[in-house]
Amino acid sequence: MTSAAPAPSLSMNAVWRTIRNYVLWSYERGTLHYDIMVTLILIFIFFSPYWINFNDKPKPRNSHPTDVVVTTDTQGRLLYQIEAAAISAGDDSAVRAQLLHMIEPISGHVSIVSYETVADRGGHVQGYKVLVQRQ
């Protein structure tokens, strides 16, 4: 009667040594273990975004951070569109002063020729169109 030879056992010291060498990156380039480490890194890089939410989406950018859009009219005067949220309600002189306060840092010393409110269908003010002239 012959008995089968026992399978070679892998000692736990050898397993921990291998793991330690992976962590410390101790294997030479071109060896099997080096290739396994590089493959594991590449798998992590390319497949982790599918399973891990890194919260790395770009923040939505306001197309006009100052809420002011500048265009010109047919006569070459500057036409500003300013969001209503940037201006607090008030009488005509208060609104003109606030509009001028928003416009002057952009274009320098100007005077307001006219302005009109832009409202939605419900009558709520959405913005202002301001026609200015350089002095």
NORHUZI-V790384 format. One line per field, one symbol per residue. ss: DSSP state (~ for helix, > for strand, _ for the rest). phi: phi as a letter, one per 20 degrees, with the letter a starting at -180 (. if undefined). psi: psi as a letter, one per 40 degrees, with the letter a starting at -180 (. if undefined). A space follows every 10 residues. Layout:
ss = ???
phi = ???
psi = ???
//
This chain:
ss = __________ _~~~~~~~~~ ~~~_______ _~~~~~~~~~ ~~~~~~~~~~ ~_________ _______>>> >>_____>>> >>>~~~____ _~~~~~~~~~ ~~~~~~~__> >>>>>>>>>_ ____>>>>>> >>>>_
phi = .ddfffffed ffffffffff fffeleeffn efffffffff fffffedfff ddeeldffff effcgemcdd cdefeneedd dcfffedefr fgfffgffff ffegfednfc cefabcedde fenffdacdc dccfd
psi = hiiihiihih iddddddddd dddefeiihe iddddddddd ddddddeddd dhheffiiih hhdgdefhhh iiadeeihhh hhiddehiia iddddddddd ddddddeahi ihdiiiihia deehhdaihh hihi.
//
